[in-house]
Amino acid sequence: MSPIDTIENLSTGIITVSEDLNIIALNSASEAMLSSSKARLTNTPFVALLKQPDRVLPQIRATIESQTAVTQRSVSLQHNGNDPIQVDMTITPARPDNPKGGVIIELHPVDRIIRISRGQNLLKTTETTQQIIRGLAHEVKNPLGGIRGAAQLLARELDKPEQLEYTEIIIREADRLRALVDRLLGSNKALEKKALNIHEVLEHVRRLVEAEASRDIEIERDYDPSLPEIMGDRAQLIQAILNIALNAVQACKADSHCHIVLRTRVLRQFTIGAVRHRLVCKIDIEDKGPGIDENMLALIFLPMVTGRAEGTGLGLSISQSIVNRHGGLLECQSQPGQTIFTLYLPLELDNE
């Protein structure tokens, strides 16, 4: 394996900066951190990435002059209007035989570690919740079957219509509870994974939302055309994304313009749970509604938790389960005026 291949496989961001402080080269991890491509970043001034240039530029110049490595903590980077990231930055002088001199900058994202930890906790919580639900379902469905059967037997012994009405209520309510438990468990059907274009899935969801919405909505599409096909179950992914998109419509105030954004990106060297993937499909579903209450945000993926009086609290739980079964993760960020649900789906190596 060549040194270039080794650098490409690192989860640490590596950026080579020339003596005149222009970006010469960078690896895939840097592209993922900055949400931009090598083509856009190469030969651009490194200072353009810095939110506080006065903190970092003296350190780079000192490294070039003294040929001694330094570390700068909590540096904020941003490119092309993307969300800023916090990194610890190690600045090392380039090799003496490098014709352009300069430095090699290692980026250690602080918020990435926090995000990985949050993702692992979310996956563990989802797994624990599913185990509890499966145990609860077993304890509920068995007596429900007995209650329903007893009501059917009792109905055969009754002659009066008003008495039969009571047994019909028992049977009907037992069936309703069984259906609720089945919805809590989610689909037991094995995934039918096939190569699919995620943009075709999103377009199908967009048409469904526009057809079901009883109000005027605007759905903006911001798709990455470089996104390869993914391996997934089309029907289940449609269900997962549709649940979130319909929630976004319902979150918009009835007397305001409903604006939803569907966005896709490719992430490189991205970690989901404890597994690092070379390529990941990122799907954002963004709305401009009032946002989710901070106390509710940590609970929204649990079943039967909802902020709406008419809601069942199952849609997001089902979506999370479907995404998890695809080896991915569903997260949410919210503040007043903006809520973003993000699906991370690993791309199979055969489709890179």
N, C-alpha and C positions, 0 to 999 in steps of 0.2 A: 504494500500500500504506500503510495507516494505521500509526501508531506501535505500536499494540497488536499488529497482525499481525507487525511487525518483531520485537518482543520475543518473540512466540510462536515464531518461527523460529530464534531464537538457541540455540546449544548451551550457552551460559553460563546458569547458573541466576540468575534475577532475583527477588528477594523485596522487596516494599515493606512497611516496618514503620512503624506510626504512632508518634506522640510518646510514647504510653503503652505502647509496645513490644508491640503486638498486630500480627499479620500482616494486612495489608489486601489484598494481591494477590500472585500469583506466576505465573510462566510454566510451560509444559509441561516444560521442562528441569529446573526445580526439583522438579516432581512426580516425574519419573523418578529423580532423584537420591535423593529421600527416600522413594521407593516408596509414595507416598500421593497423594490427590487434592486438588484445590483446595477441594472442599466440606468435607473434613475439616480442612484447615489454616487456611482463612480464619477470621479473628477469634479464633484461638487465640494464646496468648502465645508470642512468639518464643523466650523463655528455655527453653520446654519442649523445644526442639530441641537445646539446648546441653549437651554432656557436662561442660563446664567453664565455667559462666556467668561466674565471676569474671574470666576472661581476656577476655571479649568485651563484657559489658555496660558497663564503664567506657569502652571505645572508642566504643560507640554514643552514650553520653551526651556524650562529649567532641565527637563529630562534630556532634551537634545544637546544642551550645552554641557551638562555634567556627565552624560551617559550613565545615569543612575535611575533605576526604576522608582516610581512613586505610586501611591494609591490615594484616590480621592473618593470619599464616601458620599452617598446620597446625591448623585448628580441626576438632574432632570433632563431627559432627552425627548425631542419631539420632531417629527418630520411630516411635512405636507399636510398640516392640519389634523393629523391623527392624535389619538389620546396620548398624553405624555407618559413616560415610564420612568421609574426611579431605578438607578443602577449604582453599584459600586464599581469604580473604574480603576484598572491598573494600567499605568502607562510605562511601557518598556522601550528603550532605544532600539531602533532597527539595527540589523547587522552592519558592520562597517563596510562590507562589500555591496550594500544596497545602493545603487546609483542615485536614487532619489532621497537617500537619508531618511529622516523622519522618525516616527515611532510606531509601535504596535500597541493598540489599545484593546484591552480585554474588558468586556461588559458582563458584569454579574448582576442580573436583574433582581432587585430586592422584592418587587411586587410579584415576580414569577414564583418565588418560593412560597409567598403567601397564597397565591392562587392555587398552586399545586396542593398545598395543605388543605385549603378550603375544598378543592375538588375531591380529595381523598375522603374528607369528613362527610361530604355530601353523598358520595358513593356508599360509604359505610352506613350512613343513616338510611338511605334508600333500601339497602340490602336488609338491614335490621327490621325496617318497617314491613317489608315484604314477608319476612319470616314470621313476624307477629300476625300479619293478616292471614297467612296460610294456616297457622295454628288456630286462629279465631274462626276462620271459615269452617274448618273441620268440626269445631265444637258447636257451631251454630247450625250447619246444614244437616247434621245427623238428627237432632231433635226436631228440626223443621219437617223433615221427612216423616217422622213419627206423628207429629201434630196433623200434617196434611192427610196422612193415611187414616188416622183415627177419625178425622172430620168426614172423610168419604164414607167410612163404615157407618158412622152415626147417621149420615144422611139417608142411608138405605133403610134405617129403622124408623124414620120420621115420616108422618103422613101430612102434617099441617104445613102449608106453604110458608107461614110466618116463621116456623121453626127451621125449615130448610134454608131460609134466608141467612140465618146465623151461621150455618155450616158453610155456606157459599162465601161469606165474609172471611171466615177462618182460612179457607182454601186460597182465596184470592190474596189475602195478606201474607200467607206463608209463601206463595209464589213470588210476591213482590220482594220480600226479604231475601229469598234465594237469588233473585235476579240482582239485587243490590250487592250481595256477597260476591256473585260472579263478576260484577263490574269492578269491585274492589280488587279481586284477584287478577284482573286483566286477561288478555288472551293467552290461552295455553297452546295455541297453534304455533308450530315451529316456523321460524323465519324462512321465507322463500326468497333467498338472496339472489339477485341478478344484477348484472351491470346496468346502471341507469344514469341518466342525466339529471342531476339534482335541480337544474333550472326548469326542466320539464315538470318536475314534481311541484316546484314553487309556483309555476304558471297555472297548474291545475288548481292549486289551493287558492290562488288569486281569483280565478274565475268563480270558484265556489263561494268565496267570501263576498264577492261583488254581487253574485246572484242571491245570496241569503240575506244580505244587509238590507234593512228597510229604510236606509238613509243614504245620502250622498257621501261617498268616501273616496279618498285619493290614495292609491297604492303606488308608491314610488319604487322602482326597481333599480338596484345598484349591484349588478352581477359582474363577477370576475370571469371573463371569457376563457381564461387559461385553466379553469378548474376542470380536471379530468373526470371521467365517469367514476362513480363509487359503486361498491357492492352493497345492496340493501334490499329490503322488502318494500316495494313501492307503496302498497296499500297501507301498511302500518306507518311508514314515514309520512304519508299524506295525512293520516289520522293525527299523528303527533304534532305536525306543523299546523294543521287546521285548528286544533284545540287552542293553540297559542294565538293564532291570528284572530279567531273569533273573540277571544278574551281581550285582544287589543282593540277591536271594534267596540266591545261593550265598555271598555275603560274610557273611551272618548266621551266627553260631555255631550248630551243630546242636542244642546243649542250651539255647539261649536263645530268647526270644520274638522273632520276626521282624517288625519294624515298618518299613514302607516308606511314604513320603509322595509323592504325585503332586500337584504344585503348578503353577498357571498364573498368569501376570501379563501385563499390557500395559505395555511400556516405550515412552516417547516420546523422540524426538530421540536415538536410540541408534546408536552406530557399530559396525558389523561389518567387521572388516578396515579398509579405507580408505574405506568407504562409510557415510555417515550416513543413517539411515532415520527417517522421521517416526514410524512405529509398528512395533514389533517384538513378536512373541509369545515370551515366556520360559517354558520348561517345566523345572521342577526334578524330578529323581528322586532322592530322599534315602533313605538307609538308615542304620541305627544300628549297623552292623557295626564291626569293629576298625579300619577305615580302611586306606588304601593307604600303603605304605612311601614315604617321601619320595624315595628314590632311584629308585623305580619310577614315581612320579607323572609325571615328565617324558617317560616312554617309553610310557605305556599306549596311546596312539593309533597307535603304530607296529605294522605287521603282524608276527605271530609273536612278539610280546612278551606274556607272561602270567605271573602270579604263582601259578597253580595247575598242579599236575602234570598234571591231566587236561585242561587248557585248550588251545585251538588258537591263541589270540592273534589271532584274526581278527574277533571280534564288534565290538569298539570301533572298529577300523580301518574296518570296513564301515559302522558307524553314522556315523562322522565323514565318510566319503565321501558318504553319502546326504544328510546335513545340508548339506554343502558344495555339493552339486549343487542344493540348494534355495536357495542364496545365503546360507545361515546358517552357524552355528559351534557346535561342541560343546566344552564346557569341563568341567573337574573341579576341585573343591576337596575336600580330605580332611584329617581329623585323627582321632585316636583317638576312636571312638564316633560319628563322623558323616562320611559321604561324600555329596557332592551332585554329580550330573552335571546340567549345565544346557545345554539346547538353545535357541539364539536363532534364530528364523525370521522373516524380514521379512514384514510384511503388505503386500499389494499396495495401491496407492492407491485402486483401484476398490472396495476393501472397507473403507475407513476408516469 
